Every structure is written in C-alpha cells, then in structure tokens.
Amino acid sequence: RSVTESVALFLLVIVVGLIVGAHGVWFAGAIFAFMTYALGQVAQFTWLFIRSGNTRRALGQAG
C-alpha cells in the first residue's frame, strides 16, 4: 500500500509542479521539468522512508 501511495504522491508533485512551471517564467522548460521530476522523486523517497519506519525498527535498521 505504501508504494501505491508514494507513486500517487510522486504524480501529484509532478502534475502540480508542471502546472506551476507552465504559468511561470523562472527557468527554461526542460530545466524546470527536470527539477520538478527530481522533487517528485524526493517526495516519493521521503514518503517510503517515513512509511517503512515500523518495519525498519522491527529489523533493527532504524536510522
């Protein structure tokens, strides 16, 4: 279930980021798209890291 949630969060960040980027003139399109994609991956990783806390604790890998 947490993987599905992280993918949904990734897509949400991407869609919102690209909509915001389409209406702004901060960076060139490809650069902004790459930054948005990277931010989506960070959000996905963070979500999975948070959701796996109990499992990591049970395995003795909490950090």
ChimeraX commands (.cxc) that place a marker at each C-alpha (Angstrom):
marker #1 position 0.00,0.00,0.00 radius 0.5
marker #1 position 2.80,2.44,0.79 radius 0.5
marker #1 position 4.28,2.00,-2.70 radius 0.5
marker #1 position 0.93,2.94,-4.26 radius 0.5
marker #1 position 0.73,5.99,-2.00 radius 0.5
marker #1 position 4.26,7.05,-2.91 radius 0.5
marker #1 position 3.55,6.78,-6.63 radius 0.5
marker #1 position 0.38,8.84,-6.18 radius 0.5
marker #1 position 2.39,11.47,-4.27 radius 0.5
marker #1 position 5.06,11.44,-6.99 radius 0.5
marker #1 position 2.44,12.03,-9.69 radius 0.5
marker #1 position 0.76,14.76,-7.66 radius 0.5
marker #1 position 4.06,16.62,-7.19 radius 0.5
marker #1 position 4.87,16.25,-10.90 radius 0.5
marker #1 position 1.46,17.47,-12.10 radius 0.5
marker #1 position 1.34,20.42,-9.70 radius 0.5
marker #1 position 4.96,21.32,-10.46 radius 0.5
marker #1 position 4.45,21.25,-14.22 radius 0.5
marker #1 position 1.25,23.29,-13.97 radius 0.5
marker #1 position 3.05,25.90,-11.87 radius 0.5
marker #1 position 6.02,25.82,-14.24 radius 0.5
marker #1 position 3.80,26.28,-17.28 radius 0.5
marker #1 position 2.48,29.54,-15.86 radius 0.5
marker #1 position 5.81,30.95,-14.72 radius 0.5
marker #1 position 8.97,32.14,-16.41 radius 0.5
marker #1 position 11.53,31.08,-13.81 radius 0.5
marker #1 position 13.61,28.64,-15.85 radius 0.5
marker #1 position 13.64,27.08,-19.29 radius 0.5
marker #1 position 11.04,24.35,-19.72 radius 0.5
marker #1 position 13.37,21.35,-19.71 radius 0.5
marker #1 position 15.29,22.58,-16.66 radius 0.5
marker #1 position 12.10,23.21,-14.71 radius 0.5
marker #1 position 10.70,19.82,-15.74 radius 0.5
marker #1 position 13.88,18.10,-14.53 radius 0.5
marker #1 position 13.74,19.97,-11.22 radius 0.5
marker #1 position 10.08,19.03,-10.82 radius 0.5
marker #1 position 10.86,15.38,-11.58 radius 0.5
marker #1 position 13.69,15.38,-9.04 radius 0.5
marker #1 position 11.42,16.95,-6.42 radius 0.5
marker #1 position 8.83,14.25,-7.14 radius 0.5
marker #1 position 11.44,11.56,-6.57 radius 0.5
marker #1 position 12.48,13.18,-3.28 radius 0.5
marker #1 position 8.84,13.26,-2.17 radius 0.5
marker #1 position 8.42,9.60,-3.13 radius 0.5
marker #1 position 11.57,8.52,-1.29 radius 0.5
marker #1 position 10.64,10.53,1.79 radius 0.5
marker #1 position 7.15,9.00,1.87 radius 0.5
marker #1 position 8.57,5.48,1.61 radius 0.5
marker #1 position 11.18,6.24,4.28 radius 0.5
marker #1 position 8.52,7.50,6.69 radius 0.5
marker #1 position 6.10,4.65,5.99 radius 0.5
marker #1 position 8.78,1.98,6.41 radius 0.5
marker #1 position 9.77,3.20,9.88 radius 0.5
marker #1 position 7.99,0.44,11.81 radius 0.5
marker #1 position 9.40,-2.27,9.56 radius 0.5
marker #1 position 12.92,-0.85,9.78 radius 0.5
marker #1 position 12.64,-0.66,13.57 radius 0.5
marker #1 position 11.49,-4.28,13.71 radius 0.5
marker #1 position 14.50,-5.29,11.63 radius 0.5
marker #1 position 16.88,-3.16,13.68 radius 0.5
marker #1 position 17.71,-0.83,10.77 radius 0.5
marker #1 position 16.16,2.40,12.02 radius 0.5
marker #1 position 18.31,5.39,11.34 radius 0.5
marker link #1:1,2 radius 0.2
marker link #1:2,3 radius 0.2
marker link #1:3,4 radius 0.2
marker link #1:4,5 radius 0.2
marker link #1:5,6 radius 0.2
marker link #1:6,7 radius 0.2
marker link #1:7,8 radius 0.2
marker link #1:8,9 radius 0.2
marker link #1:9,10 radius 0.2
marker link #1:10,11 radius 0.2
marker link #1:11,12 radius 0.2
marker link #1:12,13 radius 0.2
marker link #1:13,14 radius 0.2
marker link #1:14,15 radius 0.2
marker link #1:15,16 radius 0.2
marker link #1:16,17 radius 0.2
marker link #1:17,18 radius 0.2
marker link #1:18,19 radius 0.2
marker link #1:19,20 radius 0.2
marker link #1:20,21 radius 0.2
marker link #1:21,22 radius 0.2
marker link #1:22,23 radius 0.2
marker link #1:23,24 radius 0.2
marker link #1:24,25 radius 0.2
marker link #1:25,26 radius 0.2
marker link #1:26,27 radius 0.2
marker link #1:27,28 radius 0.2
marker link #1:28,29 radius 0.2
marker link #1:29,30 radius 0.2
marker link #1:30,31 radius 0.2
marker link #1:31,32 radius 0.2
marker link #1:32,33 radius 0.2
marker link #1:33,34 radius 0.2
marker link #1:34,35 radius 0.2
marker link #1:35,36 radius 0.2
marker link #1:36,37 radius 0.2
marker link #1:37,38 radius 0.2
marker link #1:38,39 radius 0.2
marker link #1:39,40 radius 0.2
marker link #1:40,41 radius 0.2
marker link #1:41,42 radius 0.2
marker link #1:42,43 radius 0.2
marker link #1:43,44 radius 0.2
marker link #1:44,45 radius 0.2
marker link #1:45,46 radius 0.2
marker link #1:46,47 radius 0.2
marker link #1:47,48 radius 0.2
marker link #1:48,49 radius 0.2
marker link #1:49,50 radius 0.2
marker link #1:50,51 radius 0.2
marker link #1:51,52 radius 0.2
marker link #1:52,53 radius 0.2
marker link #1:53,54 radius 0.2
marker link #1:54,55 radius 0.2
marker link #1:55,56 radius 0.2
marker link #1:56,57 radius 0.2
marker link #1:57,58 radius 0.2
marker link #1:58,59 radius 0.2
marker link #1:59,60 radius 0.2
marker link #1:60,61 radius 0.2
marker link #1:61,62 radius 0.2
marker link #1:62,63 radius 0.2
view
